[in-house]
Amino acid sequence: MRIIRTRDYQELSRAAARLIAAQVVLKPGCVLGLATGSSPVGAYQQLIAWYKKGDLDFSQVRTVNLDEYVGLAPDHDQSYAYFMRSNLFDHVNIDLSNTNIPDGLAPDAAAECARYDEQIRALGGVDLQLLGIGPNGHIGFNEPDGHFSCGTQQIQLTDSTRQANKRFFASLDDVPTHARTMGVRDILQARRVVMVASGENKAKAVKEAFFGPVTPAMPASILQYHPDFVLVADEAALSLV
């Protein structure tokens, strides 16, 4: 595990964006695993700025997203498909046919999860997977459990995760109760994993995940075993270690 310590969120975002940009430059047709939520937004903004300067070309890049809410259409303003278009895809020269996000409306959950796993395999796997970390240590929507998940699955969101995401919706009742997410196995099989963690509210999770035992009760802790894992965290997120 490698840790990049930054002063603040702005510096964190630039550091994470540099790692992603290097992957795109070194392998223009790479497969990027992408995350949503507030943590990666700054990195996406930096990538867009470099693209507009002519420093990056996304025309051959393929992407797979970690997760999607069940029941939200791609044009719903809180769907992760919409998030990715608004925060990255609409601002760079990526081919939208090369972007992949779990289908939250597919009626057969098991079939959709199997399809998504096959899509990842067909792409040759993920070259670089970007992650955030939840306050309870979840990665993607892999919540604390008695075992580590394998492939893409539909899961019920915990109350703490729904509360954390309530700020994006009109009320808690509007927050979806289920999501479809790449499994821990899928994440571990990425050739490189980059996690961004910012703020004091992530400090406890960072400490327990990366300076404590590996346990499915803290899903992110499995990344201690990844051969090329980079944690990019600001001082607040690292304040307990």
N, C-alpha and C positions, 0 to 999 in steps of 0.2 A: 504494500500500500504506500502510495506517495501522497503527501499532504502539501497543498499550496495554500499558504496563509496570506490573506489579504486584509487590508485596512477596513474596507467597507464594501457595500454592495456594488458600487460602480467598478472598483478595481477587480472584484470577484467576477463580474460579468465579462470584463475584458479578458481576464485570464482564461475563463472557460471558452470564450469565443475564439481565442488564439488556438486552443487545442482542436476545436472543431474545424477552424479554417485550415489548419495544417493538414488535417485528414483529407479535406476536399482538394487541396493543392497536390498532395502526394498521390491521391487516388481519385481522379475526377469522377469516376463512376462508382464511388463508394456507397455503402448502405449506412445511413445514419438512423439510429434509433432516437426518437425525439420525445420530449416530455412537455407537459403543460403545467399550468399553475403559475403563480407569481415568480417563483425562483428563476426560471430560465428566460424570462422576458427581456432582461437587460442584455443577455448574451445574444438573443435573436436581434435586438436592436443594433448591436455592434456588428453582427454579420451583415445586416442590411446596409449599414453605413459603408462597410468595406466593399460590398457588392456595387453600390452606387459610385464608388470611387474607381471601379474597374479592377479591384484587387481579387475578386472572387467570381467564379463561374459555377452556377448550380445546374447547368443544362443537362448534365449527365447523372446528377445525384439521384439516388433512390432513397426513400424514407419509409420507416415503419414507426407508427406511434405506439406508445405504451398502452393506451387505454381509451375507453369511451364510455360515457354514461348509457345505461339501458333506458330506452324510451325517448331519447332526444334525437330529432332529425338533424341531418348535417347542417341545415340552415338555421337551426335554433341558436340564438346568440350565446348560449352557455354550453353548447356542445363543443367537444374538443376538435372536431373537424372545423368548426367555425373559428375557434381560437387559433388554430394553426394557419388558416388563411389570413386572418386579421393580423397576426403577429409575425408571420414570416412569409408564407407561400405567395401571397399577393404582391410582395414587395421585391422579390428576386425572380430570376429567370428559370425557376424550376418547372419541369413538366408535371402538371397535376396528375397525369396518368401514372407517374412514377411515385406518387405518394400513397401511402396505405394507412388506414385507420380502421380499427374494429367497427363493425356495423352494429350500432346500438338498437336498430330497428328489426334486425333479422329475427323472425319468429322462433327459429330453432336455435337455442343458445349453444347446445353441444356442437351442432353442425357448423355454426359460425366460428366457434373457437377452434375447431379442427381445421377449418378453411384458413384461418389466420396463421396458425402454426405452419401449415403447408406453404403459405405465401412467403413466410420468413425463410423456410428451407429453400424454396425455389429461387430466392434472391441470393442464396449462398451464405446466409447468415448476416449478422450485423457487424460492421467494422468498428463503429463507435456508438455506444449507447449513453445518452444523456439522461441523468436522473436528478430528481429532487429527493428529499426525505420528509416524511410526515412527522409531526410531533410524537406519534406513537411508534415511529420507526418503519412505517410502511414504505415500500418502493413500488412504483406503479400504484395499483390498488390492492397489492398483496398485504393484507392486514395481519396483525399478530395472530398466531394460530398454534396448533400443536405439532404442525409439520410444515416443511417448506413445500410450496406448490411446484408443480412441474410446468405443463404447458399453459396456453391461454385458457382462461376460465372465467365464468361469470360468478361474481361474488356479491354478497350483501355487505353494504358499507356499514362500518361501525358508527355508533352515535357520535364519537369524537371526530371522525372524519367528516360526517355530515355537518356537524357544528362548525368545523374549520372552514368548510366550503360554503356555509350559509351566506357569507358576505357577498357572494357573487349572484345570489338569488333574492327574490322579493321577500321570501320567508323560508323557514326551515321546511315547511310543508312542500315547497317547490323543489327542494333538493332531491334528486333521484335517490332511490334506496338501493339500487344495484348498479354495477358496472361490469364491463368486460375488460380484462387486463391480461397483458403478457405475464406469464408465470415467472417465478424466480429462476427456474431452469433456463428459460429463454434469455433472461438478463445475464445470467452467468456465462452463457455461451457466446456473448458478444466478445469480440477480440480485445476491445478496450472499453472500460466503463468510466465515465466522468460524472461525478456527483457535485451539485452545487448546493451549499447550505449557508443560509444567511439569517442572522438575527438571534436574539437571546432565546426566542421560543423554540429554536432548534438545538440549543446547547445540550439539553439533557439527552435527546435522541442521539446526537453525535457522540457524546461520551459513552453511552451504553452500547451503541452499535459498534464502535471502532476501538474502544478501550475496555471492553467487557467481553463476556463469553459469547460464542456463536450459538444462537438459539432462535427457533422459529417464533418465539415470543417477541423478538426484536428482528423482523425480517431483514433489515439492511445489514445486520451483522454477518450474514453469509458472504458479503463482499470482502471480508477479511481473507477469504480463500481465493479471490480472483487474482490471476497473475499480473494483470495490468489495470489496477484500479487507482484512480486519481480522485482525491477529495479536494475540492476547491471551496474553501470556507473562509468567512470573514472572522474578525476578532471576536465578535459577539457570539457567533456560533461555536467558536472554540474556547469560550471563556471558562468552561468547566474542566478543561484538560491542560 
